[in-house]
Amino acid sequence: MLNEIDSLRQNISRLITLLDRYRQQWREVTQQLAQTQATLAEAHLTLEQTRSERDALARKIEEAQAQLNAILTQLPPALPTAPHAHSSQ
């Protein structure tokens, strides 16, 4: 009977040790998850900022193209060019 009690005590001690180890691992994994979520949130913010900047640049490019087209329509048509007389014969 004493051997069974001692064996039970050892098993309980091992279980407590394992439980403590798993709790520590759980805390570490939870902390890593929180850090990863924070990094992901930063990445999303950076992505949104980049998209906003891209959209603003696209609008500026469209405006510049419209202005350039307006200027080009005001230019006189190109004059026909006279063939140059090259006497290479």
PAZAPA-4460 file (N, C-alpha, C; in steps of 0.05 Angstrom, whole numbers, plus 32768, in hexadecimal, padded with zeros to 4 digits):
% residues 89
    n_x    n_y    n_z   ca_x   ca_y   ca_z    c_x    c_y    c_z   seq   type   mol
   8010   7FE8   8000   8000   8000   8000   8011   8019   8000     1      M     A
   8027   8018   800F   8039   802F   8010   8046   8034   7FF5     2      L     A
   804C   801E   7FE7   8058   8021   7FCC   8044   802E   7FB8     3      N     A
   802B   8027   7FBB   8016   8032   7FAA   8013   8050   7FAF     4      E     A
   8014   8057   7FC8   8011   8074   7FD0   8029   8083   7FC5     5      I     A
   8041   8078   7FC8   8059   8085   7FBF   8058   8088   7FA0     6      D     A
   804F   8073   7F93   804D   8074   7F76   8039   8089   7F6D     7      S     A
   8023   808B   7F7B   800E   809F   7F76   801A   80BB   7F7A     8      L     A
   8028   80BF   7F90   8035   80D8   7F96   8048   80E1   7F7F     9      R     A
   8058   80CE   7F76   806B   80D3   7F60   805C   80DB   7F46    10      Q     A
   8047   80CD   7F41   8037   80D3   7F29   802A   80EE   7F2B    11      N     A
   8020   80F5   7F42   8014   810F   7F46   8029   8125   7F43    12      I     A
   8041   8120   7F4E   8057   8133   7F4C   805E   8137   7F2E    13      S     A
   8060   8121   7F1F   8065   8124   7F02   8050   8133   7EF4    14      R     A
   8037   812E   7EFB   8020   813D   7EEF   8022   815B   7EF5    15      L     A
   8028   8161   7F0E   802B   817D   7F15   8042   818B   7F06    16      I     A
   8058   817C   7F03   806E   8187   7EF3   8066   818B   7ED6    17      T     A
   8059   8178   7ECB   8050   817B   7EAF   803C   8192   7EAC    18      L     A
   802A   8194   7EBF   8016   81A9   7EBF   8024   81C5   7EC0    19      L     A
   8037   81C7   7ED1   8046   81E0   7ED3   8054   81E7   7EB9    20      D     A
   8060   81D2   7EAD   806E   81D6   7E93   805A   81DF   7E7E    21      R     A
   8043   81D2   7E7C   802F   81D9   7E68   8024   81F5   7E6D    22      Y     A
   8020   81FC   7E86   8017   8217   7E8C   802B   822C   7E82    23      R     A
   8045   8227   7E87   805A   823A   7E7E   805A   823B   7E5F    24      Q     A
   8058   8224   7E52   8057   8224   7E35   803F   8233   7E2B    25      Q     A
   8028   8230   7E39   800F   823D   7E31   8013   825C   7E33    26      W     A
   8020   8265   7E49   8025   8282   7E4C   8037   828C   7E35    27      R     A
   804C   827C   7E2F   805E   8284   7E1A   8050   8286   7DFF    28      E     A
   8040   8271   7DF9   8032   8271   7DDF   801E   8288   7DDE    29      V     A
   8010   828D   7DF4   7FFD   82A4   7DF5   800B   82BE   7DF1    30      T     A
   8023   82C1   7DFC   8032   82DA   7DF8   803C   82DC   7DDB    31      Q     A
   8045   82C6   7DD0   804D   82C7   7DB4   8035   82CE   7DA2    32      Q     A
   801E   82C3   7DA8   8006   82C9   7D98   8000   82E7   7D9A    33      L     A
   8001   82F2   7DB2   7FFC   830E   7DB5   8010   831F   7DA5    34      A     A
   8029   8317   7DA5   803D   8326   7D96   8038   8323   7D78    35      Q     A
   8030   830C   7D6F   802A   8307   7D53   8012   8317   7D4B    36      T     A
   7FFE   8319   7D5C   7FE6   8329   7D55   7FED   8346   7D54    37      Q     A
   7FFE   8350   7D65   8007   836C   7D64   8016   8371   7D4B    38      A     A
   8028   835F   7D43   8037   8362   7D2A   8024   8362   7D12    39      T     A
   8010   8350   7D13   7FFC   834F   7CFD   7FEC   8369   7CFC    40      L     A
   7FE5   8374   7D12   7FD6   838E   7D13   7FE7   83A4   7D07    41      A     A
   8001   83A4   7D0D   8013   83B8   7D02   8015   83B5   7CE4    42      E     A
   8017   839C   7CDB   8019   8396   7CBE   7FFF   839F   7CB0    43      A     A
   7FE8   839A   7CBC   7FCF   83A4   7CB0   7FCE   83C2   7CAE    44      H     A
   7FD8   83CF   7CC3   7FD8   83ED   7CC3   7FEB   83F6   7CAD    45      L     A
   8002   83EB   7CAB   8015   83F2   7C96   8009   83ED   7C7A    46      T     A
   7FFC   83D7   7C77   7FEF   83D0   7C5D   7FDA   83E5   7C56    47      L     A
   7FCA   83ED   7C69   7FB5   8401   7C64   7FC1   841C   7C5D    48      E     A
   7FD7   8423   7C6B   7FE4   843C   7C65   7FF0   843C   7C49    49      Q     A
   7FFC   8425   7C42   8008   8422   7C27   7FF2   8424   7C12    50      T     A
   7FDC   8417   7C17   7FC6   8418   7C03   7FBB   8434   7C00    51      R     A
   7FB9   8442   7C17   7FB0   845E   7C16   7FC3   846F   7C06    52      S     A
   7FDD   846C   7C0B   7FF1   847B   7BFC   7FF0   8474   7BDE    53      E     A
   7FED   845A   7BD8   7FEB   8451   7BBC   7FD3   845E   7BAE    54      R     A
   7FBC   845E   7BBC   7FA4   846A   7BB0   7FA8   8488   7BAC    55      D     A
   7FB5   8495   7BBF   7FBA   84B2   7BBC   7FCC   84B7   7BA4    56      A     A
   7FE1   84A7   7BA1   7FF3   84AA   7B8A   7FE4   84A4   7B70    57      L     A
   7FD3   8490   7B70   7FC4   8489   7B57   7FB2   84A1   7B4F    58      A     A
   7FA5   84AD   7B63   7F95   84C5   7B5D   7FA6   84DC   7B52    59      R     A
   7FBD   84E0   7B5D   7FCF   84F5   7B53   7FD8   84EF   7B37    60      K     A
   7FDE   84D6   7B31   7FE6   84CE   7B16   7FCF   84D3   7B02    61      I     A
   7FB7   84CB   7B0A   7F9F   84CF   7AF9   7F9B   84ED   7AF4    62      E     A
   7F9E   84FE   7B09   7F9B   851B   7B05   7FB1   8526   7AF3    63      E     A
   7FC9   851C   7AF6   7FDF   8526   7AE5   7FDA   851D   7AC8    64      A     A
   7FD0   8505   7AC4   7FCA   84FC   7AA9   7FB4   850D   7A9C    65      Q     A
   7FA0   8513   7AAC   7F8A   8524   7AA2   7F95   8540   7A9A    66      A     A
   7FA6   854B   7AAB   7FB1   8565   7AA5   7FC3   8564   7A8D    67      Q     A
   7FD3   854F   7A8A   7FE4   854C   7A73   7FD3   8549   7A59    68      L     A
   7FBE   8539   7A5B   7FAD   8536   7A43   7FA0   8551   7A3C    69      N     A
   7F98   8561   7A50   7F8C   857B   7A4B   7FA0   858D   7A3D    70      A     A
   7FB9   858C   7A46   7FCE   859C   7A39   7FD3   8593   7A1D    71      I     A
   7FD4   8579   7A19   7FDA   856E   79FE   7FC4   8575   79EB    72      L     A
   7FAB   8576   79F3   7F95   857D   79E1   7F96   859B   79D9    73      T     A
   7FA4   85AB   79E9   7FA6   85C8   79E2   7FBD   85CD   79D0    74      Q     A
   7FCF   85BA   79CC   7FE6   85BF   79BB   7FDD   85BE   799E    75      L     A
   7FEA   85CE   798D   7FE3   85CD   7970   7FEB   85B2   7965    76      P     A
   7FDE   85AA   794F   7FE6   8591   7943   8002   8592   7939    77      P     A
   800F   857D   7937   802B   857C   792E   802B   8583   7910    78      A     A
   803F   8593   7909   8042   859A   78EC   8050   8582   78DE    79      L     A
   8047   857E   78C5   8054   8569   78B6   8072   8570   78B2    80      P     A
   8083   855E   78B4   809F   8563   78B1   80A7   855E   7894    81      T     A
   80B7   8571   788A   80C0   856E   786E   80D7   855A   786E    82      A     A
   80D8   8549   785A   80EE   8536   7859   8108   8545   7855    83      P     A
   811B   853C   7863   8136   8549   7861   8143   853F   7848    84      H     A
   814F   8551   783A   815D   854A   7822   8179   8540   7829    85      A     A
   817C   8527   782A   8196   851B   782F   81A0   850F   7815    86      H     A
   81B4   851B   780B   81BF   8510   77F2   81D7   84FE   77F9    87      S     A
   81D1   84E6   77FD   81E6   84D3   7804   81EE   84C3   77EB    88      S     A
   81E4   84CB   77D4   81EA   84BC   77BB   8201   84C9   77AD    89      Q     A
***
